[in-house]
Amino acid sequence: MSHLFTSESVSEGHPDKVCDRISDEVVDLLISKDRESRVACETFATTNRTIIGGEIRCKQKLEKEEIIALARQAVKNIGYEQDGYHWQNMTVDYYLHEQSSDIAQGVDAGKDKEEGAGDQGIMFGYACNETDVLMPAPILYSHQILKSLAEARHSGAADILGPDSKSQITCVYENGKPVRTSSVVVSTQHIEGSESKVRDLVRAHVLNILPEDWMCHDDDFYVNPTGNFVIGGPDGDAGLTGRKIIVDTYGGAAPHGGGAFSGKDPTKVDRSAAYAARYLAKNVIAAGLAEKCTIQLSYAIGISKPLSVYVNTAGTGKIEDSRLEDILPVVMDLTPRGIRETLGLNAPIYAATSAYGHFGRIPGEAGPGSFSWEATNLTDAILKAV
């Protein structure tokens, strides 16, 4: 049995990812001031204008100018110094205000007398044994190609490239396992007059990332198919926080509950429970109990316990899925506070998640506590409970 599956990624300079980065920088700033801060920050970016708005709550005073400076620094770090979008010359509008008291009371003291979920919603986690980091191959390699190009751009080794780029990988699966790519697409912003150099530069990074003998035929390797990509970022297309949720998760290989991650503090289960579901699914695979695992958690605003826990190992499980549904809420506290304490989420660790995926990363790769949900330190507890 053979089939194709495709996933895409976008770089840190993609307009939507610029907005995710700014929103997550705001989350980190507030949590660094007050671990119990509440943040729901949205960012919009277009030609030389960035608009920041949403709801916040912080015990320490927050100055408007501090947020504006933070946004400029984030855009500078990404690398935008272009006529149409420049960290120094852009206009930054500030519209953050206090969190709704109705929402606050549901979170601070839920109906069951424990801290409640910040909203209703369904969250999914997924893991599989296709790659070393237990992620689907198409999305993982799509991320890694763009991250490699970005690192070369920042170091000066690829100074013809701009910040905005996209990738798309189509993998051939045989008997359920990825074995090669059938096509690779990379579109990357570049400086004027460098078009002829971009293809060979990108090819070297792709070959370095893909497993040996996975590269597609050269006729199916597409670099900047339109021929020119000089105008990019928010000058080429407007950006908005939370518009790349499939890029952020599993590239379409697993369901997504609908909620975005960036710009939200960890009391928002859209974020924290999705991290918990990934953590549990990854540990199920790491424990050798399945080859694939999808987990769904559901919550109601103001209620601490999940309303449901669903597990599907797609027929690859060594024990019944219903048994895992019983075990997982025992080995991990799935209340909002329990998730935050287990994974150490009340920390300024979120800006690093805003590009190249929230999953499939290395625990601690962006500093202490970052990507804690990628650890496989729960396997012994799961196996013991089995």
Helices and strands as residue ranges (DSSP letters): E 2-10, H 15-33, E 38-46, E 49-57, H 64-78, E 81-82, E 85-86, E 91-98, H 101-108, E 121-128, H 137-155, E 161-174, E 177-190, H 195-209, G 218-220, E 221-223, G 233-235, E 239-240, H 245-248, H 269-286, E 292-299, E 308-312, H 321-331, H 336-343, G 351-354, G 372-374, H 379-385
